[in-house]
Amino acid sequence: VLQVQGQEQDALGMTHVTLQQVHEGVPVFAGQLQFSFRANGTISSISGHYFPDQLAISSKPTITRQRAKQLAKQAVRNQLDITQEQLDQLELQSTEPVLNYYNHGIFSKRPESTYLVWTFSVHSKKALLNQVFYINAHNGSVVHTINNIQTAEAISTLVLADCYDDIGTLTYNEASTSDTDT
């Protein structure tokens, strides 16, 4: 089933509609289609993902939200190889778990199993820790984790010489700097 998740009109008069795939009332992770309509109502574009397979997995979780949070914290403890006391000192916090159908194949481009999962992040202000967890809502296993610490490599600054602003347009003349080595 597809449900309207949002609709907006842009400055060009185009209407953009987002449909969320839902199975038995539970959203399918990354199961969205975006339709763009011209002002005259014709379709300009369609993009997104839809999972056509019928999901044979129960939409009723057997693991509670609270238990999923406990399991994620235990996974952090095991990953860091620390004691329960050390884990408590991290003062872990989490977002509220949300129930989804999840298939990692959307990212790996390989056929993978679909799971009913609790999705949420676990983070700490005391340590460099921010992970998104996908906990199987039927057996409590960790289906997938994502390190959500934002990092960057090879940060550099580009300085343009001989640039001028012409009515809001940044213009760069390559020829004027060919003799200059900066």
C-alpha atoms as a printed R data frame, in Angstrom:
    type eleno elety resid chain resno      x       y       z
1   ATOM     1    CA   VAL     A     1  0.000   0.000   0.000
2   ATOM     2    CA   LEU     A     2  1.218   3.512  -0.799
3   ATOM     3    CA   GLN     A     3  0.162   6.404   1.435
4   ATOM     4    CA   VAL     A     4  0.619  10.108   0.761
5   ATOM     5    CA   GLN     A     5  3.391  11.324   3.037
6   ATOM     6    CA   GLY     A     6  3.741  14.852   1.734
7   ATOM     7    CA   GLN     A     7  2.837  17.284  -0.989
8   ATOM     8    CA   GLU     A     8  4.355  20.654  -1.841
9   ATOM     9    CA   GLN     A     9  4.377  23.120  -4.669
10  ATOM    10    CA   ASP     A    10  7.603  24.796  -5.776
11  ATOM    11    CA   ALA     A    11  8.276  28.275  -7.188
12  ATOM    12    CA   LEU     A    12  7.961  26.934 -10.751
13  ATOM    13    CA   GLY     A    13  4.391  25.786 -10.098
14  ATOM    14    CA   MET     A    14  5.331  22.094 -10.027
15  ATOM    15    CA   THR     A    15  3.678  19.860  -7.449
16  ATOM    16    CA   HIS     A    16  5.803  17.209  -5.724
17  ATOM    17    CA   VAL     A    17  4.038  14.291  -4.038
18  ATOM    18    CA   THR     A    18  5.813  11.714  -1.842
19  ATOM    19    CA   LEU     A    19  4.195   8.318  -1.304
20  ATOM    20    CA   GLN     A    20  5.369   6.036   1.535
21  ATOM    21    CA   GLN     A    21  5.089   2.266   1.148
22  ATOM    22    CA   VAL     A    22  3.315   0.736   4.159
23  ATOM    23    CA   HIS     A    23  2.574  -2.910   4.968
24  ATOM    24    CA   GLU     A    24 -0.005  -3.709   7.667
25  ATOM    25    CA   GLY     A    25  0.398  -0.173   9.013
26  ATOM    26    CA   VAL     A    26  4.211  -0.348   9.250
27  ATOM    27    CA   PRO     A    27  6.381   1.842   6.953
28  ATOM    28    CA   VAL     A    28  8.853   0.115   4.629
29  ATOM    29    CA   PHE     A    29 12.303   1.687   5.097
30  ATOM    30    CA   ALA     A    30 13.327   3.528   1.877
31  ATOM    31    CA   GLY     A    31 10.039   2.455   0.263
32  ATOM    32    CA   GLN     A    32  9.105   5.838  -1.158
33  ATOM    33    CA   LEU     A    33  8.096   7.145  -4.548
34  ATOM    34    CA   GLN     A    34  8.319  10.823  -5.489
35  ATOM    35    CA   PHE     A    35  6.102  12.131  -8.278
36  ATOM    36    CA   SER     A    36  6.627  15.569  -9.825
37  ATOM    37    CA   PHE     A    37  3.730  17.087 -11.749
38  ATOM    38    CA   ARG     A    38  3.885  20.069 -14.085
39  ATOM    39    CA   ALA     A    39  1.441  22.936 -13.560
40  ATOM    40    CA   ASN     A    40 -0.860  21.402 -16.210
41  ATOM    41    CA   GLY     A    41 -1.051  18.130 -14.212
42  ATOM    42    CA   THR     A    42  1.167  15.961 -16.412
43  ATOM    43    CA   ILE     A    43  3.913  13.885 -14.816
44  ATOM    44    CA   SER     A    44  7.397  15.360 -15.085
45  ATOM    45    CA   SER     A    45  9.274  12.625 -13.200
46  ATOM    46    CA   ILE     A    46  8.953   9.631 -10.910
47  ATOM    47    CA   SER     A    47 11.781   8.466  -8.644
48  ATOM    48    CA   GLY     A    48 12.314   6.307  -5.584
49  ATOM    49    CA   HIS     A    49 12.042   2.683  -4.490
50  ATOM    50    CA   TYR     A    50  9.140   0.295  -4.129
51  ATOM    51    CA   PHE     A    51  9.443  -3.264  -2.848
52  ATOM    52    CA   PRO     A    52  6.976  -5.357  -4.844
53  ATOM    53    CA   ASP     A    53  7.493  -8.569  -2.854
54  ATOM    54    CA   GLN     A    54  4.713  -9.413  -0.451
55  ATOM    55    CA   LEU     A    55  6.150  -9.246   3.050
56  ATOM    56    CA   ALA     A    56  5.524 -12.538   4.829
57  ATOM    57    CA   ILE     A    57  6.828 -11.182   8.124
58  ATOM    58    CA   SER     A    58  4.436 -10.409  10.955
59  ATOM    59    CA   SER     A    59  3.967  -6.706  11.614
60  ATOM    60    CA   LYS     A    60  3.556  -7.417  15.339
61  ATOM    61    CA   PRO     A    61  6.852  -7.094  17.243
62  ATOM    62    CA   THR     A    62  7.722  -9.591  19.968
63  ATOM    63    CA   ILE     A    63 10.558  -7.390  21.286
64  ATOM    64    CA   THR     A    64  9.442  -4.152  22.969
65  ATOM    65    CA   ARG     A    65 10.945  -0.712  22.315
66  ATOM    66    CA   GLN     A    66 12.542  -0.761  25.753
67  ATOM    67    CA   ARG     A    67 14.078  -4.179  25.186
68  ATOM    68    CA   ALA     A    68 15.454  -3.031  21.815
69  ATOM    69    CA   LYS     A    69 17.177  -0.101  23.574
70  ATOM    70    CA   GLN     A    70 18.682  -2.474  26.156
71  ATOM    71    CA   LEU     A    71 19.950  -4.778  23.407
72  ATOM    72    CA   ALA     A    72 21.564  -1.855  21.570
73  ATOM    73    CA   LYS     A    73 23.326  -0.708  24.730
74  ATOM    74    CA   GLN     A    74 24.582  -4.255  25.270
75  ATOM    75    CA   ALA     A    75 25.856  -4.253  21.667
76  ATOM    76    CA   VAL     A    76 27.748  -1.006  22.371
77  ATOM    77    CA   ARG     A    77 29.253  -2.573  25.508
78  ATOM    78    CA   ASN     A    78 30.375  -5.638  23.536
79  ATOM    79    CA   GLN     A    79 31.713  -3.529  20.674
80  ATOM    80    CA   LEU     A    80 33.767  -1.329  22.998
81  ATOM    81    CA   ASP     A    81 34.734  -4.312  25.204
82  ATOM    82    CA   ILE     A    82 33.942  -2.426  28.418
83  ATOM    83    CA   THR     A    83 32.378  -3.298  31.766
84  ATOM    84    CA   GLN     A    84 28.800  -2.459  32.725
85  ATOM    85    CA   GLU     A    85 30.162   0.245  35.060
86  ATOM    86    CA   GLN     A    86 32.109   1.832  32.181
87  ATOM    87    CA   LEU     A    87 29.013   1.651  29.995
88  ATOM    88    CA   ASP     A    88 26.970   3.416  32.686
89  ATOM    89    CA   GLN     A    89 29.574   6.207  32.817
90  ATOM    90    CA   LEU     A    90 28.966   6.924  29.118
91  ATOM    91    CA   GLU     A    91 25.402   8.014  30.024
92  ATOM    92    CA   LEU     A    92 24.011   6.621  26.771
93  ATOM    93    CA   GLN     A    93 20.886   8.230  25.409
94  ATOM    94    CA   SER     A    94 18.684   7.107  22.563
95  ATOM    95    CA   THR     A    95 16.002   8.402  20.277
96  ATOM    96    CA   GLU     A    96 12.581   6.773  20.426
97  ATOM    97    CA   PRO     A    97 12.575   3.514  18.434
98  ATOM    98    CA   VAL     A    98 10.389   3.468  15.319
99  ATOM    99    CA   LEU     A    99  9.051   0.276  13.761
100 ATOM   100    CA   ASN     A   100  9.959  -0.341  10.077
101 ATOM   101    CA   TYR     A   101 10.361  -3.098   7.577
102 ATOM   102    CA   TYR     A   102 14.032  -3.022   6.601
103 ATOM   103    CA   ASN     A   103 15.988  -4.666   3.781
104 ATOM   104    CA   HIS     A   104 19.687  -3.798   3.547
105 ATOM   105    CA   GLY     A   105 19.604  -4.818  -0.129
106 ATOM   106    CA   ILE     A   106 18.486  -1.264  -0.909
107 ATOM   107    CA   PHE     A   107 22.087  -0.211  -0.165
108 ATOM   108    CA   SER     A   108 24.100  -3.311  -1.103
109 ATOM   109    CA   LYS     A   109 22.234  -3.909  -4.392
110 ATOM   110    CA   ARG     A   110 22.148  -7.631  -3.522
111 ATOM   111    CA   PRO     A   111 19.158  -9.753  -2.591
112 ATOM   112    CA   GLU     A   112 18.865  -9.663   1.187
113 ATOM   113    CA   SER     A   113 16.282 -10.664   3.777
114 ATOM   114    CA   THR     A   114 13.642  -8.253   4.976
115 ATOM   115    CA   TYR     A   115 13.139  -7.788   8.719
116 ATOM   116    CA   LEU     A   116 10.718  -6.014  11.016
117 ATOM   117    CA   VAL     A   117 13.070  -3.738  12.980
118 ATOM   118    CA   TRP     A   118 13.165  -1.086  15.638
119 ATOM   119    CA   THR     A   119 15.201   1.820  14.208
120 ATOM   120    CA   PHE     A   120 16.803   4.388  16.540
121 ATOM   121    CA   SER     A   121 20.101   6.022  17.430
122 ATOM   122    CA   VAL     A   122 22.228   5.602  20.546
123 ATOM   123    CA   HIS     A   123 24.576   8.430  21.460
124 ATOM   124    CA   SER     A   124 26.664   9.832  24.293
125 ATOM   125    CA   LYS     A   125 27.752  13.327  25.233
126 ATOM   126    CA   LYS     A   126 30.616  11.806  27.244
127 ATOM   127    CA   ALA     A   127 32.195   9.869  24.352
128 ATOM   128    CA   LEU     A   128 32.444  10.048  20.605
129 ATOM   129    CA   LEU     A   129 29.549   7.678  20.015
130 ATOM   130    CA   ASN     A   130 26.503   7.995  17.772
131 ATOM   131    CA   GLN     A   131 25.186   4.827  16.157
132 ATOM   132    CA   VAL     A   132 21.960   4.064  14.337
133 ATOM   133    CA   PHE     A   133 20.643   0.615  15.239
134 ATOM   134    CA   TYR     A   134 18.282  -1.679  13.357
135 ATOM   135    CA   ILE     A   135 17.174  -4.244  15.955
136 ATOM   136    CA   ASN     A   136 15.135  -7.251  14.798
137 ATOM   137    CA   ALA     A   137 11.726  -6.757  16.428
138 ATOM   138    CA   HIS     A   138 11.100 -10.521  16.545
139 ATOM   139    CA   ASN     A   139 14.317 -12.007  17.928
140 ATOM   140    CA   GLY     A   140 16.327  -8.994  19.190
141 ATOM   141    CA   SER     A   141 19.357  -9.492  16.949
142 ATOM   142    CA   VAL     A   142 21.239  -6.503  15.576
143 ATOM   143    CA   VAL     A   143 20.346  -6.492  11.867
144 ATOM   144    CA   HIS     A   144 22.514  -3.488  10.976
145 ATOM   145    CA   THR     A   145 24.310  -0.524  12.550
146 ATOM   146    CA   ILE     A   146 25.541   2.729  11.082
147 ATOM   147    CA   ASN     A   147 28.267   4.861  12.630
148 ATOM   148    CA   ASN     A   148 26.587   8.265  12.599
149 ATOM   149    CA   ILE     A   149 29.673  10.281  13.568
150 ATOM   150    CA   GLN     A   150 30.167  12.826  10.808
151 ATOM   151    CA   THR     A   151 33.757  12.991   9.587
152 ATOM   152    CA   ALA     A   152 35.591  14.509   6.660
153 ATOM   153    CA   GLU     A   153 38.864  13.760   4.936
154 ATOM   154    CA   ALA     A   154 41.144  15.985   2.867
155 ATOM   155    CA   ILE     A   155 39.636  19.272   3.958
156 ATOM   156    CA   SER     A   156 41.104  22.120   1.955
157 ATOM   157    CA   THR     A   157 40.347  25.692   1.105
158 ATOM   158    CA   LEU     A   158 40.338  26.948  -2.444
159 ATOM   159    CA   VAL     A   159 41.326  30.575  -2.888
160 ATOM   160    CA   LEU     A   160 40.396  32.146  -6.193
161 ATOM   161    CA   ALA     A   161 42.458  35.081  -7.373
162 ATOM   162    CA   ASP     A   162 41.166  37.781  -9.717
163 ATOM   163    CA   CYS     A   163 37.500  37.203  -8.957
164 ATOM   164    CA   TYR     A   164 34.924  39.941  -9.084
165 ATOM   165    CA   ASP     A   165 31.254  40.167  -8.326
166 ATOM   166    CA   ASP     A   166 29.136  41.241 -11.285
167 ATOM   167    CA   ILE     A   167 25.513  41.746 -10.178
168 ATOM   168    CA   GLY     A   168 25.490  38.730  -7.903
169 ATOM   169    CA   THR     A   169 27.488  36.447 -10.201
170 ATOM   170    CA   LEU     A   170 30.899  35.171  -9.142
171 ATOM   171    CA   THR     A   171 33.180  35.357 -12.162
172 ATOM   172    CA   TYR     A   172 36.633  33.815 -12.406
173 ATOM   173    CA   ASN     A   173 39.043  34.538 -15.240
174 ATOM   174    CA   GLU     A   174 41.497  31.637 -15.557
175 ATOM   175    CA   ALA     A   175 43.736  33.456 -18.037
176 ATOM   176    CA   SER     A   176 44.543  36.252 -15.606
177 ATOM   177    CA   THR     A   177 46.164  33.834 -13.108
178 ATOM   178    CA   SER     A   178 48.080  31.622 -15.511
179 ATOM   179    CA   ASP     A   179 51.300  33.547 -14.820
180 ATOM   180    CA   THR     A   180 50.758  33.607 -11.065
181 ATOM   181    CA   ASP     A   181 51.765  30.710  -8.853
182 ATOM   182    CA   THR     A   182 50.007  30.862  -5.468
